[in-house]
Every structure is written in C-alpha cells, then in structure tokens.
Amino acid sequence: MSDSASESDSRRVYVPDNEHAFPDEKLNRVLEFVDDDEEIQTYLEAQNVNAVDRMQYNDHGAKHIEIVRNRALCLYDLLKAGGVEFHAKQQGLAEEDEAVVVALAATLHDVGHVVHRDEHVYYSIPLAADILDRVLSEFYDLSETVRVKGEVLHAILCHHTAETPLTTEAGVIRVADALDMESGRSRIPYEHGGRGINTLSSQAIKRVSLHEGDTRPVMVEIAMTNAAGVYQVDNLLKSKLRDSGLEDDIRIVAVNTNENREQLVERIEL
C-alpha cells in the first residue's frame, strides 16, 4: 500500500478528491484560496516565532496548522458519517458551510501567537476577524459572511479549555488541536535542549490515527513508545475532550508499542 493510501485509510489527511460524508465542493474551493493566500501563509510562519524561537515551546506554525486542519476535517467526516448533528444550520447556513467553518477555524486558531503565546486565543479573535472579512467575501454575501464569521470565531475561541463550545464544529476544533501530539511537533525544542513535560511526552507519541468506531462514530488510536506519552493522552487530550460536546462520540485508545516491554503502562482508554 502506498504512503498516501495508508494516510487516507487511517483518516490522518483530508484528501479533496476522495468521497466524503458531506458536500465538499465549496470547502475545496476555500482551501485552495487559503493555501494560495500570501497574508494567511505569512501569519502561519510568523506565529511560530514567539512559541518556538523565543519560548522553546512546541510547534504552533504552518506544520501544526496543517496537521490540525487535516485531523479536524477527518474527524468531521467521521462524525458526519456517524450521524452526529452540527450547528451551523442554526444560523441559517447550508450543510456545505459546516466544513468551511471547521477548516477556517483550524487554519486561524493560533494566529494570535504573533502577539504572544500567553492568552493567544484572545489575540486570535480580532486578527482572524480581519482575515475572515476579506476571505469570506470571496464566497458569501454580506449576511452569510457575518454568520460564517461568527461560527468560525466561536470555534477559534473554544479551542481554549477555559471556554465552552456551543457548537459541534467548535468541539471538533478543540479536540483536533490536541490530536497534534506526535513526536515531530516537539522536534525543535527537543533539539535545543528542551526537556519539559510537553516536549518529552510529545516525543513519546509515535502515531495518531482516526478510524470509524465500532460503538462510537470515531475511534482515535494513539501509539506511544514509553509511559511519558500518558501525559499527552490523560492530561492534554482528556482536558480537550472534556466539555467538547463530543465525549460520547469519540473513543480514545492509547497503546504502548515499546517492543522491549520496559513499560509502566501498556494501554489506556478514555
């Protein structure tokens, strides 16, 4: 099996040309626009400077955004296939707009890092609002722009655990943000000597995959190489799943894949 096929089968990457459980034509047009947009792409590079270069924190730049957006859209697809209800329709928006909300919120959720890592979510709101005014006008009329913008900003705000998501779309962003936990995310601070719990625990996570679940719409599988990965799962991911509105729709299983069996934990499940 090719790498691209394997990635698709394990629901790690959103592939525009694949069949999905939702109308995807507008989403794919928006994604193409965003990926070619100079301002957005510059923000994604610039927002990593405070987090990584100045604070030696885990990646919050373009790669993190790519991963979170892929995870969010794959999670959204699985939830739609499982019959989970979304909330954009309460604003009079179409079903096709749900995925646009998810994708744009995932893309812009960390833009506030250009101001500061601390309290970044609150800086993200005004910065993202300005970007959204320009981007959404390419695809929506004024009334629709206001409503989509509100839904996106709500989802951005609620990726912060201090805020409570009121929409399933926002819950998807909250959980997807925590699903970027593989070892590559902490590569830069680790190479610069960072040995904090976020860095070490992320180094222990080998792979995160999303699948259709047996008893719930989604099963998240996490392979870790030592018990340090428990922190990522039991602290960070668990806190993001709590109050996301998706607690009953997602099953999370983490397995220690250390072949030497020098391990304190073999398997945990949320």
C-alpha positions as CSV (number, residue, x, y, z in Angstrom):
1,M,0.0,0.0,0.0
2,S,1.3,3.5,-0.9
3,D,2.0,6.0,1.8
4,S,-0.8,8.3,0.5
5,A,-3.3,5.4,0.6
6,S,-2.2,4.4,4.1
7,E,-2.6,8.0,5.3
8,S,-6.1,8.2,3.7
9,D,-7.2,4.9,5.1
10,S,-6.2,5.8,8.7
11,R,-8.0,9.2,8.3
12,R,-4.9,11.3,9.0
13,V,-5.1,13.5,5.9
14,Y,-8.1,15.2,4.2
15,V,-7.9,14.4,0.5
16,P,-10.2,16.7,-1.6
17,D,-10.7,14.2,-4.4
18,N,-11.9,11.4,-2.1
19,E,-15.6,10.7,-1.4
20,H,-16.8,12.3,1.8
21,A,-19.9,12.1,4.1
22,F,-20.6,15.8,3.4
23,P,-20.8,18.2,0.4
24,D,-17.2,19.3,-0.2
25,E,-17.2,21.4,-3.3
26,K,-17.2,24.8,-1.5
27,L,-14.8,23.6,1.1
28,N,-12.3,22.6,-1.6
29,R,-12.5,26.0,-3.2
30,V,-12.0,27.7,0.1
31,L,-9.0,25.5,0.9
32,E,-7.4,26.3,-2.5
33,F,-7.9,30.0,-1.9
34,V,-6.4,29.9,1.7
35,D,-3.4,27.9,0.7
36,D,-2.6,30.4,-2.0
37,D,-3.2,33.5,0.2
38,E,0.0,35.3,1.0
39,E,-1.3,37.0,4.1
40,I,-2.5,33.8,5.7
41,Q,0.6,31.9,4.9
42,T,2.8,34.6,6.3
43,Y,0.8,34.6,9.5
44,L,1.3,30.8,9.8
45,E,5.1,31.3,9.6
46,A,5.2,34.3,11.8
47,Q,3.1,32.9,14.6
48,N,5.7,30.2,15.3
49,V,8.5,32.7,16.3
50,N,7.1,33.6,19.8
51,A,6.2,30.0,20.5
52,V,9.2,28.1,19.3
53,D,12.1,30.5,18.8
54,R,11.5,32.7,21.8
55,M,9.8,30.4,24.3
56,Q,11.1,27.0,23.2
57,Y,7.6,25.7,23.1
58,N,6.1,23.0,20.8
59,D,5.3,23.9,17.1
60,H,2.4,26.3,16.5
61,G,3.3,27.2,12.9
62,A,2.4,26.1,9.5
63,K,3.0,22.4,10.2
64,H,0.8,22.4,13.3
65,I,-1.9,24.1,11.4
66,E,-1.7,21.6,8.5
67,I,-2.0,18.7,11.0
68,V,-4.8,20.2,13.0
69,R,-6.8,21.1,9.9
70,N,-6.3,17.6,8.5
71,R,-7.4,16.0,11.8
72,A,-10.3,18.3,12.1
73,L,-11.7,17.6,8.6
74,C,-11.2,13.8,9.0
75,L,-12.9,14.0,12.4
76,Y,-15.7,16.0,10.9
77,D,-16.1,13.5,8.1
78,L,-16.3,10.5,10.5
79,L,-18.8,12.3,12.7
80,K,-21.0,13.2,9.8
81,A,-20.9,9.5,8.6
82,G,-21.9,8.6,12.1
83,G,-25.0,10.8,12.1
84,V,-23.7,13.4,14.5
85,E,-25.6,16.8,14.3
86,F,-23.8,20.0,13.6
87,H,-25.0,23.5,14.4
88,A,-24.2,25.9,11.5
89,K,-27.8,25.4,10.3
90,Q,-29.0,27.3,13.4
91,Q,-27.5,30.4,11.7
92,G,-29.4,29.6,8.5
93,L,-26.2,28.3,6.9
94,A,-26.1,25.3,4.5
95,E,-24.7,21.9,5.3
96,E,-21.7,22.7,3.0
97,D,-20.8,25.6,5.2
98,E,-20.1,23.4,8.2
99,A,-16.9,22.1,6.8
100,V,-15.9,25.6,5.8
101,V,-16.3,26.7,9.4
102,V,-14.2,23.8,10.6
103,A,-11.4,24.4,8.0
104,L,-11.1,28.1,8.6
105,A,-11.2,27.8,12.4
106,A,-8.5,25.2,12.2
107,T,-6.4,27.4,9.9
108,L,-6.6,30.5,12.1
109,H,-7.0,29.2,15.6
110,D,-3.4,30.0,16.6
111,V,-2.8,33.2,14.7
112,G,-2.7,35.2,18.0
113,H,0.7,33.8,18.7
114,V,2.1,36.6,16.6
115,V,1.3,38.8,19.6
116,H,2.2,36.5,22.4
117,R,1.9,32.8,23.4
118,D,0.2,33.7,26.6
119,E,-3.5,34.3,26.2
120,H,-3.0,33.8,22.5
121,V,-6.6,32.7,21.8
122,Y,-7.9,36.1,22.7
123,Y,-5.5,37.8,20.3
124,S,-6.5,35.4,17.6
125,I,-10.1,36.7,17.6
126,P,-9.5,40.2,16.2
127,L,-6.7,39.1,13.9
128,A,-8.8,36.2,12.5
129,A,-11.8,38.5,12.2
130,D,-9.9,40.9,9.8
131,I,-8.7,38.0,7.7
132,L,-12.2,36.4,7.5
133,D,-13.8,39.6,6.3
134,R,-11.5,39.5,3.3
135,V,-11.7,35.8,2.6
136,L,-15.4,35.1,3.2
137,S,-16.4,38.0,0.8
138,E,-15.0,35.8,-2.0
139,F,-17.5,33.1,-1.3
140,Y,-20.5,34.6,0.5
141,D,-22.8,37.6,0.5
142,L,-22.8,40.0,3.4
143,S,-25.4,38.3,5.6
144,E,-23.7,34.9,5.1
145,T,-20.3,36.3,5.8
146,V,-21.4,37.7,9.2
147,R,-22.9,34.3,10.2
148,V,-20.0,32.2,9.0
149,K,-17.5,34.6,10.6
150,G,-19.3,34.3,13.9
151,E,-19.2,30.5,13.8
152,V,-15.5,30.4,12.9
153,L,-14.6,32.9,15.7
154,H,-16.6,30.9,18.2
155,A,-14.7,27.7,17.2
156,I,-11.4,29.5,17.5
157,L,-12.2,30.9,20.9
158,C,-13.4,27.5,22.2
159,H,-10.2,25.6,21.3
160,H,-9.1,27.1,24.7
161,T,-10.2,24.9,27.5
162,A,-11.4,27.9,29.6
163,E,-14.2,28.4,27.1
164,T,-17.1,26.0,26.5
165,P,-18.0,25.1,22.9
166,L,-21.7,25.7,22.0
167,T,-21.4,24.0,18.6
168,T,-20.2,20.7,17.4
169,E,-18.0,22.5,14.9
170,A,-16.2,24.2,17.8
171,G,-15.9,20.9,19.6
172,V,-14.2,19.4,16.6
173,I,-11.5,22.2,16.6
174,R,-11.0,21.8,20.3
175,V,-10.3,18.0,20.0
176,A,-8.3,18.2,16.7
177,D,-5.9,20.7,18.3
178,A,-5.0,18.1,20.9
179,L,-4.6,15.4,18.3
180,D,-1.3,17.0,17.0
181,M,0.8,15.2,19.6
182,E,3.2,13.1,17.6
183,S,7.0,13.4,18.2
184,G,7.7,15.7,15.3
185,R,5.8,18.5,17.0
186,S,8.4,18.8,19.7
187,R,11.4,18.2,17.5
188,I,12.7,21.8,17.5
189,P,12.5,22.5,21.3
190,Y,13.9,19.0,21.9
191,E,16.9,19.6,19.7
192,H,17.5,22.9,21.5
193,G,17.7,21.1,24.9
194,G,14.1,21.4,25.9
195,R,13.1,18.7,28.4
196,G,9.8,19.9,29.8
197,I,6.9,17.6,30.1
198,N,5.2,18.9,26.9
199,T,8.4,18.1,24.9
200,L,9.2,14.8,26.5
201,S,5.6,13.5,26.4
202,S,5.2,14.5,22.8
203,Q,8.5,12.7,21.9
204,A,6.8,9.5,23.2
205,I,3.9,9.6,20.8
206,K,4.7,7.7,17.6
207,R,1.4,7.9,15.6
208,V,-2.2,9.2,15.9
209,S,-4.8,7.7,13.6
210,L,-8.6,8.2,13.3
211,H,-10.9,5.4,12.4
212,E,-14.6,4.6,12.1
213,G,-15.5,3.2,15.6
214,D,-17.5,0.1,16.5
215,T,-19.5,1.5,19.4
216,R,-19.0,5.3,18.7
217,P,-18.7,7.2,15.4
218,V,-14.9,7.8,15.9
219,M,-12.0,5.8,17.4
220,V,-8.7,7.6,17.9
221,E,-5.7,5.3,18.1
222,I,-2.5,6.6,19.7
223,A,0.7,4.6,19.6
224,M,3.3,5.6,22.2
225,T,6.8,4.3,22.8
226,N,7.0,4.9,26.6
227,A,4.9,5.9,29.5
228,A,5.7,9.6,29.2
229,G,3.1,9.7,26.4
230,V,0.4,9.2,29.1
231,Y,0.7,12.9,29.9
232,Q,-0.3,13.8,26.3
233,V,-3.3,11.5,26.5
234,D,-4.5,11.6,30.1
235,N,-3.8,15.3,30.7
236,L,-3.9,17.3,27.4
237,L,-6.2,15.3,25.2
238,K,-8.5,14.4,28.1
239,S,-8.9,18.1,29.0
240,K,-9.7,19.0,25.5
241,L,-12.3,16.2,25.1
242,R,-14.0,17.2,28.3
243,D,-16.9,19.6,27.7
244,S,-16.2,19.5,24.0
245,G,-19.7,18.1,23.3
246,L,-18.1,15.0,21.7
247,E,-17.4,12.9,24.8
248,D,-20.0,10.3,23.8
249,D,-18.9,10.3,20.1
250,I,-15.2,9.6,20.4
251,R,-13.4,6.6,21.8
252,I,-9.7,7.1,22.5
253,V,-7.3,4.2,22.9
254,A,-3.6,4.6,23.5
255,V,-1.2,1.6,23.4
256,N,2.5,1.5,24.4
257,T,4.3,-0.1,21.5
258,N,7.7,-0.4,23.2
259,E,8.9,-3.8,21.9
260,N,11.3,-4.1,24.9
261,R,8.3,-4.2,27.2
262,E,10.2,-1.8,29.6
263,Q,7.0,0.0,30.4
264,L,4.8,1.1,33.2
265,V,1.7,1.4,31.1
266,E,0.6,-1.0,28.3
267,R,-2.8,0.5,27.4
268,I,-5.1,3.3,28.5
269,E,-8.5,4.2,27.2
270,L,-10.7,7.3,27.6
